[in-house]
Amino acid sequence: MRTTVRATRDDLVARHTIVVLAAIPLHDVGGGSRSAQLALELLRQGFHVIYVSLFSADESIDIGLRFIHPELEQYSASEFDAFSVTKRSRRGVVILEVPAGQFSGPVEVLRRGGWRLVYDIVDLWQDRVLGGDWYRRDVEKQFLTSADLVTASAPDLVELAAEAGVDAILLPNGVNAEVFRQEGLRRPGDLPEADLILGYHGSLYGDWFDWGSLNAVARRFPSAAVAVIGDPPDRLPPRAANISLLGLKAHSELPDYLARFDVGLIPFVVNATTHAVSPLKAYEYLAAGVPVAAPPLRSLRGLAGVFTADDLVSAVEQALEGGRPDREQALREHSWEARVELLLDAIGQSTPGGGVPPRIVTRPAVHYRGDQRRLTGHETNAAQA
């Protein structure tokens, strides 16, 4: 029997609820965004999670990635009804990850209902590549100064909060230990065969991605395979022959690829925007036992297993000589479980416990209308029956 997605639900929520106000849908960029990983860890720790995305997915393809969990609801910002949430659920926590004016109304409704607000600063939104036409400095300042807790993913963003007179807690990106603790990984069929594999995964959009340094690495190691995982932009610059574009992958597939990298690359230009980034991929490379070659970004200072240099080629050479990092140490120190526990402790929210990870499935999107591609709690029960 076909079920429909209801934008407004009236069923009562028994568990403690956390609303995540994010930029992109849960399944976007393969499900690997910070907001998605926070939401998945909160589900695992026993919360009911309502995930709201400001924008629709902007990928060139839909790989059919879906998350199924009885305590997960997913909405677009335009269909999210904050008032109904206050009626259905006990007072909870709102985690705001994008300081857009469109979220001011829902946040106000929830705050009036006694909900606590965490403003999680994840990017330098004033960069027009990131904030586009929607960003307003006064709106972000209002969220900054009114939040019960401010967290920031990078040291530069902690300083940004301090400039507004607000103390922020450093909460870097992390790694999904449930995913990256996998053993006995299969070798992906599209991964190039080579004695040396230098790899990258992540976004390929924006002027912070340094194609020039990637080409320089490929030319320095002509017999190596330079494997690039991510959704490619429409226009690509000329590339060295040994650079292979493997396309977008589900986040749960990444360990199969990363485990076979000899070095994980972060080919970013160095500017104010990238200094304010906490490269999630760095922690995932380390959790796969892969040394990291990166430019000298302030957020990566002192991170064991990360080798930095102004010239990415030099960083790769250092990483090859430095050996593989301790996977278990990376999983312990940089897990999302540890990050979420720090956040919850800071806001004074206990962990309910008794949660389970979501079931992650892929299904051919061509078989479904756009309004049927999201799974809510109503659909979950039918899917798990």
PESUL-V88558 format. One record per run of one state. SS is the DSSP state (H for helix, E for strand, - for the rest). FROM is the first residue (numbers start at 1). TO is the last residue. If there is no record, write none. Layout:
BEGIN
<<SS | FROM | TO> <SS | FROM | TO>>
END
This chain:
BEGIN
<<- | 1 | 16> <E | 17 | 22> <- | 23 | 27> <H | 28 | 31> <- | 32 | 33> <H | 34 | 44> <- | 45 | 47> <E | 48 | 53> <- | 54 | 64> <E | 65 | 68> <- | 69 | 71> <E | 72 | 76> <- | 77 | 81> <H | 82 | 88> <- | 89 | 92> <E | 93 | 96> <- | 97 | 100> <H | 101 | 112> <- | 113 | 115> <E | 116 | 121> <- | 122 | 127> <H | 128 | 131> <- | 132 | 136> <H | 137 | 146> <- | 147 | 148> <E | 149 | 152> <- | 153 | 154> <H | 155 | 163> <- | 164 | 168> <E | 169 | 170> <- | 171 | 174> <E | 175 | 175> <- | 176 | 176> <H | 177 | 180> <- | 181 | 196> <E | 197 | 201> <- | 202 | 208> <E | 209 | 209> <- | 210 | 210> <H | 211 | 220> <- | 221 | 224> <E | 225 | 229> <- | 230 | 242> <E | 243 | 247> <- | 248 | 250> <H | 251 | 258> <- | 259 | 262> <E | 263 | 266> <- | 267 | 267> <E | 268 | 268> <- | 269 | 271> <H | 272 | 275> <- | 276 | 279> <H | 280 | 287> <- | 288 | 290> <E | 291 | 294> <- | 295 | 297> <H | 298 | 300> <- | 301 | 305> <E | 306 | 308> <- | 309 | 311> <H | 312 | 322> <- | 323 | 326> <H | 327 | 333> <- | 334 | 334> <E | 335 | 335> <H | 336 | 347> <- | 348 | 358> <E | 359 | 362> <- | 363 | 364> <H | 365 | 367> <- | 368 | 369> <H | 370 | 372> <- | 373 | 376> <H | 377 | 384> <- | 385 | 385>>
END
